[in-house]
Amino acid sequence: MRIGEVAEGAGVSVRALRYYEEQVLVVADRSPSGHRRYPESAVERVKFIQLLYSAGLSSKAILQVLPFLDTLVATPRMTRRLKDERDRIRTRIDEHGHRHMTN
């Protein structure tokens, strides 16, 4: 798939897709003419990346979790990282709720 097709299918900008590629979250091959070519699975991968970003994960954390998409096996390290992220998000929610209630 071409970069514009992936961006449109995933609902992101071409610029965002290039950023994900820079962060090694998405990998594209190059055609003989130098154009990026993505596998069909790239749209779902980018949607998953967007979901993880919206949950507050950093690109570094996402990079550690992404192998799950390819293998459908969560390693102990991936599971630990996701639990740490869940705990971090819960703490932020609790702190925000507490501040909101005391104002």
C-alpha positions as CSV (number, residue, x, y, z in Angstrom):
1,M,0.0,0.0,0.0
2,R,1.1,3.6,-0.6
3,I,1.6,6.0,2.2
4,G,-1.5,8.0,1.4
5,E,-3.6,4.8,1.4
6,V,-2.4,3.8,4.8
7,A,-2.8,7.2,6.2
8,E,-6.4,7.5,4.9
9,G,-7.3,4.0,6.0
10,A,-5.9,4.5,9.5
11,G,-7.2,8.1,9.9
12,V,-3.8,9.7,10.4
13,S,-1.8,12.2,8.5
14,V,1.0,11.3,6.2
15,R,3.3,13.3,8.5
16,A,2.2,11.1,11.5
17,L,2.9,8.0,9.5
18,R,6.4,9.3,8.6
19,Y,7.0,9.9,12.3
20,Y,5.9,6.4,13.2
21,E,8.4,5.1,10.6
22,E,11.1,7.3,12.2
23,Q,10.3,5.8,15.6
24,V,10.4,2.2,14.0
25,L,6.8,1.7,14.9
26,V,5.9,1.0,11.3
27,V,8.2,-0.4,8.6
28,A,7.9,0.3,4.9
29,D,9.8,-1.2,2.0
30,R,10.9,1.0,-0.9
31,S,9.8,0.5,-4.4
32,P,12.5,0.7,-7.2
33,S,11.5,4.4,-7.7
34,G,11.9,5.1,-3.9
35,H,8.3,5.2,-2.9
36,R,7.2,3.8,0.4
37,R,5.2,0.6,0.2
38,Y,3.5,-0.7,3.3
39,P,2.0,-4.2,3.9
40,E,-1.8,-4.4,4.1
41,S,-1.5,-5.0,7.9
42,A,-0.1,-1.4,8.3
43,V,-3.6,0.1,8.6
44,E,-4.5,-2.0,11.6
45,R,-1.0,-1.5,13.1
46,V,-1.3,2.3,12.9
47,K,-4.8,2.1,14.4
48,F,-3.3,0.1,17.3
49,I,-0.5,2.6,17.7
50,Q,-3.0,5.5,17.8
51,L,-5.0,3.6,20.5
52,L,-1.8,3.2,22.6
53,Y,-0.8,6.8,22.1
54,S,-4.3,7.9,23.2
55,A,-4.0,5.8,26.3
56,G,-0.9,7.8,27.2
57,L,1.9,5.4,26.2
58,S,5.1,6.9,24.8
59,S,6.6,5.7,21.5
60,K,9.3,3.8,23.5
61,A,6.6,2.0,25.5
62,I,4.6,1.3,22.3
63,L,7.7,-0.1,20.6
64,Q,8.1,-2.7,23.4
65,V,4.5,-3.8,23.1
66,L,4.1,-3.9,19.3
67,P,5.7,-7.4,18.8
68,F,2.4,-8.7,20.2
69,L,0.6,-7.7,17.0
70,D,3.0,-9.9,15.0
71,T,3.1,-12.9,17.3
72,L,-0.1,-12.6,19.4
73,V,2.0,-13.7,22.3
74,A,2.6,-11.3,25.2
75,T,6.0,-11.9,26.8
76,P,6.4,-11.4,30.5
77,R,8.3,-8.1,29.7
78,M,5.4,-6.8,27.5
79,T,2.9,-7.8,30.2
80,R,4.9,-6.0,32.9
81,R,5.3,-2.9,30.8
82,L,1.5,-2.7,30.1
83,K,0.8,-3.2,33.8
84,D,3.2,-0.4,34.7
85,E,1.6,1.8,32.2
86,R,-1.9,0.9,33.5
87,D,-0.8,1.8,37.0
88,R,0.7,5.1,35.9
89,I,-2.5,6.0,34.1
90,R,-4.6,5.0,37.1
91,T,-2.5,7.2,39.4
92,R,-2.9,10.2,37.0
93,I,-6.7,9.6,36.9
94,D,-6.9,9.4,40.7
95,E,-4.7,12.5,41.2
96,H,-6.8,14.4,38.7
97,G,-10.1,13.3,40.3
98,H,-8.8,14.2,43.7
99,R,-7.7,17.7,42.6
100,H,-11.0,18.2,40.8
101,M,-13.0,17.2,43.9
102,T,-11.0,19.5,46.2
103,N,-11.5,22.6,44.1
